Amino acid sequence: SNVETVDPFGKATFRGTANDYYNTRVDKFDVVTCMGLLYHLHSPWHLLEQIINHSQPDILIVETTAYAQGIGEEKFNTVGNAYSDKNIKHPIRIYSNYVKDDFIRGIETTPMKLDKYWNYPDMEDFSYNFEGFSKSKHDMWLGVFKREEEKL
């Protein structure tokens, strides 16, 4: 099995942004996870389109904020914050958030359909229970989407 990680910072099999990754390769993956990333992007829809169309996952796992905070200025090129694509001299340093229902509705306009989700910290049936987890994940959710057969 092949595992690829994309991250502009730290240890990853591809060091750069998702745009940089999709500009250099297109690989189909069984599962794609997008964890704690969307709320740092000025165009989270663009990333989701790339994942769904280029990686064509059977399962897409998304973790992001549950409540829209609008558009705001994003700290730039620091760990956990937005990084610019290669060759972007003047990146737009904002983030744009959407509420959970907007993300679900948007993703479901594609062959990906929500299978299940959890709101943090309401995760009694989830097996993670370590100090700081609920606090660090406050107002976030995790959704599992599965690809449905496309109708012709």
C-alpha positions, 0 to 999 in steps of 0.5 A: 500500500502507498501512503503519501503525506503533503505538508509544507512544514515538517516531515512529509513524503511531499513537502509543499502545499496541496496545489504544489502536489496536484501540479506535479502528480495525480494519483488515485487513493483509497482514503484521503484525510484532510485534518485540521486544515480547511479553516486555514485556507482562503479557498477550502473548496478548491482543495476539496475539488482537487482531492475529490477529482484528482485523488478520487478517494473511496473514503474522504475524512474531513476534520474542521471547525463546526462554526463559521468565523467568517473571513479573517487575517491568517498568520502566515508561514508559521506551523499550523497556518497557511503556507503559500504555493511555490512561486507565489511571491504575494500570497493572500493571507486570509482564511475563509471558514464555513459552517459544518452544514455548508461543507457537507452540502458542498461535498455532497454535490459530488459523488462523495456522500456523508456516511457519519460524523462526530462533533467534538467533544461529544464523542462518547463512542469515540475511543480517544480520551486523553488529556487536552483532546476535547479542549483542543478540538472544541467546536470542531467536527469530523466527517467520513464521506464515501464515494457513491457510484456515479449515475450515467 
